[in-house]
């Protein structure tokens, strides 16, 4: 395959269509935001050293990562709301509709639909099958938020472990003052578990909120794509925007009659008479009627 063909195929690929509608995949930018917020939170916790246990550097780093991941989802939510409003604004016949984003996905959805015997049912199958592909590609952009949802509780656990190391000597000292330093069962209750557990509790709560936000974004994406699949029509394939994209990908334009739901009939092969063959006698309708009357009368 040549480089030009590869570029044409890439222009109609689901990845290219998603990038044209939602923008290029910048998951690295979201990952940088999450990492930056985590580092910033850790530095803030280090500056407040000696404060409360739930403000220790590791815990603050976990809070920062979770909050940064939540902020990274805001542009996605805004784009979903904007695309949802534009979806209901179908262009008129006078408008070419080149800027209507559903047509971009239509061109990618029907890129592999055969032009011969192309029907409205084929169109519906193509756009319906495109929905899980687009949803999967958009879900891949959520990996920074998903990673933060797992890393933040781990940082909370590390912070709780450091808090335990800080409180354990104090617990041993208090136990030794009572003459029970050799009894570990008497040392453990002295530790203030509510203080030690707070970093884990807060990071887990933030991670759960983050996972719910990720699920919400994914469900909004699924709903938008399903609305797109039920909004577009077979005649949208005939729009200039779709035809231009299909022409760039060297795809054949489907027949207009087929786009309206009519099944294209295959052309029947007509046998050609050989030059040396005599033409067959033609029987008229009157002769056929006479033969029918002859057989009826016996």
C-alpha positions in Angstrom: 0.0 0.0 0.0 1.4 3.4 -0.9 1.8 6.3 1.4 -1.1 8.2 -0.3 -3.4 5.2 0.2 -2.4 5.0 3.8 -3.2 8.6 4.4 -6.5 8.3 2.7 -7.4 5.3 4.9 -6.3 7.2 8.0 -8.6 10.1 7.0 -11.6 7.7 7.2 -10.5 5.7 10.1 -12.5 5.9 13.4 -9.5 7.4 15.1 -9.4 10.3 12.5 -13.1 10.8 12.8 -13.0 11.0 16.6 -10.1 13.4 16.4 -11.9 15.6 14.0 -15.0 15.8 16.3 -13.5 15.7 19.8 -10.1 17.0 19.0 -6.8 15.2 19.0 -6.0 12.7 21.8 -4.2 14.7 24.5 -4.3 12.1 27.3 -0.7 13.0 28.0 -1.9 16.6 28.9 -4.4 15.1 31.4 -1.7 12.9 32.8 0.6 15.9 33.2 -2.1 17.8 35.0 -2.7 14.8 37.4 1.0 14.4 38.0 1.5 18.2 38.5 -1.4 18.4 41.0 0.0 15.4 42.9 3.5 17.0 43.1 2.0 20.3 44.1 -0.1 18.6 46.8 2.9 16.8 48.1 4.9 20.0 48.3 2.0 21.7 50.1 1.9 18.9 52.6 5.6 19.1 53.1 5.3 22.8 53.8 2.7 22.0 56.5 4.9 19.4 58.2 4.0 19.0 61.8 0.3 19.6 61.2 -2.5 17.2 61.2 -1.9 13.6 60.1 -4.3 13.9 57.2 -2.2 16.7 55.8 1.0 14.7 55.6 2.9 15.0 52.2 1.9 11.6 50.9 -1.8 12.1 51.7 -1.7 15.6 50.1 -0.1 14.1 47.0 -3.0 11.6 46.8 -5.6 14.4 47.2 -3.9 16.5 44.5 -3.9 13.6 42.0 -7.6 12.9 42.6 -8.5 16.5 42.3 -6.4 17.0 39.2 -8.0 14.0 37.6 -11.5 15.4 38.3 -10.4 18.7 36.7 -9.1 16.8 33.6 -12.6 15.5 33.0 -14.2 18.9 32.8 -13.3 19.6 29.1 -14.7 16.2 28.1 -18.0 17.0 29.9 -18.1 20.4 28.2 -17.5 18.9 24.8 -20.2 16.3 25.3 -22.8 19.0 26.2 -21.8 21.2 23.3 -22.0 18.3 20.8 -25.3 17.2 22.2 -26.8 20.7 21.5 -25.3 20.7 18.0 -26.7 17.3 17.2 -30.3 18.5 17.2 -29.5 21.3 14.8 -29.7 19.5 11.5 -28.6 21.8 8.6 -31.2 22.7 6.0 -31.1 21.8 2.3 -29.6 25.2 1.4 -26.8 24.7 3.9 -24.1 22.3 2.8 -23.7 21.1 6.4 -20.0 20.7 6.2 -19.6 21.9 9.8 -22.2 19.5 11.2 -20.2 17.0 13.2 -22.4 13.9 12.7 -21.5 13.8 9.0 -17.9 13.3 9.9 -18.7 10.1 11.8 -21.1 9.0 9.0 -18.3 9.0 6.5 -16.1 6.9 8.8 -19.0 4.5 9.6 -19.9 3.7 6.0 -16.3 3.5 4.8 -16.4 -0.3 4.5 -20.0 -0.6 3.3 -20.1 -2.1 -0.2 -21.5 0.2 -2.8 -23.3 -2.6 -4.6 -26.7 -3.6 -3.2 -26.4 -0.8 -0.6 -29.6 -0.4 1.4 -30.9 1.6 4.3 -30.5 -1.5 6.5 -26.8 -1.6 5.6 -26.6 2.1 6.7 -28.2 1.4 10.0 -26.0 -1.6 10.6 -22.9 0.5 9.8 -23.7 3.4 12.1 -24.8 1.0 14.9 -21.6 -0.9 14.7 -19.6 2.3 14.8 -21.0 3.3 18.2 -18.9 0.8 20.3 -15.8 1.6 18.2 -16.1 5.3 18.9 -17.0 4.7 22.6 -13.9 2.5 23.0 -11.6 5.0 21.5 -13.0 7.8 23.7 -12.8 5.6 26.7 -9.0 5.1 26.1 -8.6 8.9 26.8 -9.7 8.4 30.4 -6.7 6.3 31.4 -5.1 9.2 33.4 -8.2 9.6 35.6 -8.5 5.8 36.0 -4.8 5.6 37.0 -5.2 8.4 39.5 -8.2 6.6 41.1 -5.9 3.6 41.9 -2.8 5.5 42.8 -4.4 8.0 45.3 -5.5 5.3 47.8 -2.0 3.8 47.6 -0.6 7.2 48.6 -3.1 7.4 51.4 -2.0 4.0 52.6 1.7 5.1 52.6 0.7 8.2 54.5 -1.1 6.1 57.1 1.9 3.8 57.4 4.1 6.8 58.1 1.6 8.0 60.6 1.7 4.6 62.3 5.5 4.8 62.5 5.2 8.2 64.2 2.6 7.2 66.7 4.0 3.7 67.5 7.0 5.0 69.5 4.7 7.3 71.5 2.4 4.3 72.2 5.3 2.2 73.3 6.5 5.0 75.6 3.1 5.3 77.2 2.9 1.6 77.6 6.4 1.4 79.2 5.4 4.1 81.7 2.7 1.7 82.9 5.1 -1.2 83.0 3.6 -3.1 80.1 6.2 -2.6 77.4 6.4 -6.3 76.7 2.7 -6.7 76.1 2.0 -5.8 72.5 -1.7 -6.2 73.0 -1.6 -3.4 75.4 0.4 -1.2 73.1 -1.8 -1.3 70.1 -4.9 0.1 71.7 -2.9 3.2 72.7 -2.5 4.2 69.0 -5.1 6.7 67.9 -6.4 4.7 64.9 -8.8 7.5 63.9 -5.8 9.7 63.2 -3.9 7.0 61.4 -6.8 6.0 59.2 -7.9 9.5 58.0 -5.4 9.6 55.1 -6.7 6.3 53.8 -10.3 7.3 54.3 -10.1 10.6 52.5 -8.1 9.3 49.5 -10.5 6.3 49.1 -13.5 8.7 49.2 -11.9 10.9 46.5 -11.0 7.9 44.4 -14.6 6.6 44.6 -15.9 10.1 43.5 -13.3 10.1 40.7 -14.4 6.6 39.5 -18.1 7.7 39.5 -17.1 10.7 37.5 -15.3 8.5 34.9 -18.4 6.3 34.7 -20.6 9.3 34.3 -18.5 10.6 31.4 -18.5 7.2 29.7 -22.3 6.9 30.0 -22.8 10.4 28.6 -20.5 9.5 25.7 -22.5 6.3 25.1 -25.8 8.2 25.2 -24.5 10.9 22.7 -23.3 8.3 20.3 -26.6 6.4 20.4 -28.4 9.6 19.8 -26.1 10.2 16.8 -26.9 6.7 15.4 -30.7 7.4 15.6 -30.4 11.0 14.3 -28.5 10.5 11.1 -30.3 9.3 8.0 -29.3 7.2 4.9 -29.6 10.2 2.7 -26.8 11.9 4.8 -24.4 9.7 2.8 -25.3 11.8 -0.3 -24.3 15.1 1.4 -21.3 16.9 -0.1 -19.3 16.6 3.2 -19.6 12.8 3.3 -19.1 12.3 -0.4 -15.9 14.4 -0.2 -14.5 12.4 2.6 -15.4 9.1 0.8 -13.9 10.4 -2.4 -10.7 11.2 -0.6 -10.6 7.6 0.6 -11.3 6.3 -2.9 -14.7 4.8 -2.0 -17.5 4.5 -4.5 -20.6 6.6 -4.0 -23.6 4.5 -3.2 -26.6 4.8 -5.5 -29.2 7.5 -4.7 -32.1 4.9 -5.0 -30.3 2.6 -2.6 -29.8 5.4 -0.1 -33.5 5.9 0.0 -34.1 2.3 0.9 -34.7 0.6 -2.5 -32.8 -2.6 -3.1 -30.7 -2.5 -6.1 -31.4 -5.4 -8.4 -28.5 -7.2 -10.0 -28.2 -7.0 -13.8 -29.3 -10.2 -15.4 -26.9 -11.8 -17.9 -28.4 -11.8 -21.4 -27.0 -14.6 -23.6 -25.6 -13.4 -26.9 -26.5 -15.3 -30.1 -23.7 -16.8 -32.0 -23.1 -15.7 -35.6 -23.6 -19.2 -37.0 -26.9 -19.8 -35.1 -30.2 -19.2 -36.8 -32.6 -16.8 -35.0 -35.2 -18.6 -32.9 -38.8 -18.2 -34.1 -40.8 -15.7 -32.2 -44.3 -16.8 -31.1 -46.9 -14.0 -30.8 -49.5 -13.7 -28.1 -52.4 -14.6 -30.5 -50.7 -17.9 -31.4 -50.2 -18.7 -27.7 -53.9 -18.0 -27.0 -54.8 -20.3 -29.9 -52.8 -23.1 -28.6 -54.4 -22.7 -25.2 -57.9 -22.9 -26.7 -56.9 -26.0 -28.6 -55.8 -27.8 -25.5 -58.9 -26.8 -23.6 -61.2 -28.2 -26.3 -59.4 -31.5 -26.4 
